[in-house]
Amino acid sequence: MQSNNIPKITTKETEHLRESYPSLSHLEAGNIAQWLQERKDQLFEMARQSENEADMTRVLGLLASGIGAVCYAVNPLAIVGGLIGGAAWLWFVVEHSNRTKEIAPIPFVRGNFIDAIARAGDYDSRSNYQADHLANTVKFLERHEAEEYAFLLAEFENIVQYLTQVEPGKRFYAYRWMFGWFSKLKGRQLPTNESMALHLQDVTIDSRVNRSEISAIAQANVQLPPTVDIKQFQSPTVDIGKMNQGWKF
């Protein structure tokens, strides 16, 4: 059991950071691969949400600017709304350019309109565009989060192997330590197992871990059979031949 008398090392500025991750108890209890995959999926969904918000803001900005310009003859005050909409559109174009190093003034179109027209008539350009779609979506994350996604994408298996060797209570610290080195070395390599083990000798178990949750998760993992019969998860048998008889092509 945790003692309520132990003061927290977390500050008010950093208290929310741990809450933004998937449950750390699963990571500390040994569900390492599942936790890493959940974090990776979380970051990508955050990128998609940010991209959608940017697109909608540009749509509303252009719409407000258009309405303001059209209604200006009827009511001169309408131009105020148009200016606000134009300012919002311009701000997001600049923000997008800072993150992705490209100018995208048209909503839902990455890059400028001329590039989009050029891709429409070039199969190779469209193929390359689709291949780069994932990487360009991740650019909508903040830089630190985008680097973490790249870290998980490039080193997923290595991270799992490293963290499996770390004792419970130190795994989240080890994860952030590895990510710090990945960023510092520009993704070229990770520290060795030996250097990580040597460093963690001076690291104590995090006092903020929820020991009861970790124990319950670890116990649930132990209770699972070592080999699982996949048949118990299969749906009832279906006669494919009879199903095909009902389809017409």
Secondary structure, DSSP 8 states (H G I E B T S, - for coil): ---TTS-----TTTHHHHHTSS-HHHHHHT-HHHHHHHHHHHHHHHHHHHHHHHHHHHHHHHHHHHHHHHHTTT-TTHHHHHHHHHHHHHHHHHHHHHHHSS---STT-SS-HHHHHHHHT-HHHHHHHHHTHHHHHHTTS-HHHHHHHHHHHHHHHHHHHHHHTS-TTSHHHHHHHHHHHHHHTTTS----HHHHHHHHTT----TTS-HHHHHHHHHHHHHS-SS--GGGGS-----HHHHHHT---
